[in-house]
Amino acid sequence: MEICSYIGNAVRGRRKLLKIDQKTLAELAGVGVNVITRIERGESNTSLKVLVKVLDTLGLDIRIMTKGGER
C-alpha cells in the first residue's frame, strides 16, 4: 500500500475511533477541512509540518509514516 494511503487510513481510523468529524479535526489541528479530506484520501502532498499537527491532534506518532508508530 502506498504510504499516503496508509497514513490516510490511519488518520481516518483514529478520527472515527475518537468519534469526531473532519470539520472538528480540522479545527482542533488548525488546518482546513480540505486538508483533512485530502490526507484521508491519500491524495495529499501536504507539508510535514501540517501532517505532524494532524497526527499530534489525533495522538498518532510521526513514525506512523514507517507503518509502526501508532501509540
For each residue, the residues with C-beta under 8 A, 3 or more apart:
1: 5 6 9
2: 5 6 42
3: 6 7 65 67
4: 7 8 42 43 44
5: 1 2 8 9 42
6: 1 2 3 9 10 42 64 67
7: 3 4 10 11 39 42 51 64 65
8: 4 5 11 12 39 40 41 42 43 44
9: 1 5 6 12 13 40 42
10: 6 7 13 14 60 64 70
11: 7 8 14 15 36 39 40 54 55 58 60
12: 8 9 15 16 40
13: 9 10 16 17
14: 10 11 17 18 58 59 60 70
15: 11 12 18 20 21 22 25 36 40 58
16: 12 13 19
17: 13 14
18: 14 15 58
19: 16
20: 15 24 25 28
21: 15 24 25
22: 15 25 26 33 36 37 40
23: 26 27 33
24: 20 21 27 28
25: 15 20 21 22 28 29 36 54 57 58
26: 22 23 29 31 32 33 35 36
27: 23 24 30
28: 20 24 25 57
29: 25 26 36 53 54 56 57
30: 27 53
31: 26 35 36 50 53 54
32: 26 35 36
33: 22 23 26 36 37
34: 37 38
35: 26 31 32 38 39 44 46 50 54
36: 11 15 22 25 26 29 31 32 33 39 40 54
37: 22 33 34 40 41
38: 34 35 41 43 44 46
39: 7 8 11 35 36 42 43 44 46 51 54
40: 8 9 11 12 15 22 36 37
41: 8 37 38 44
42: 2 4 5 6 7 8 9 39
43: 4 8 38 39
44: 4 8 35 38 39 41 51
45:
46: 35 38 39 50 51
47: 50 51
48: 51 52
49: 52 53
50: 31 35 46 47 53 54
51: 7 39 44 46 47 48 54 55 62
52: 48 49 55 56 62
53: 29 30 31 49 50 56 57
54: 11 25 29 31 35 36 39 50 51 57 58
55: 11 51 52 58 60 61 62 64
56: 29 52 53 59 60
57: 25 28 29 53 54
58: 11 14 15 18 25 54 55
59: 14 56 71
60: 10 11 14 55 56 64 69 70 71
61: 55 64 69 70 71
62: 51 52 55 65 69
63: 66 68 69
64: 6 7 10 55 60 61 67 68 69 70
65: 3 7 62 69
66: 63 69
67: 3 6 64
68: 63 64
69: 60 61 62 63 64 65 66
70: 10 14 60 61 64
71: 59 60 61
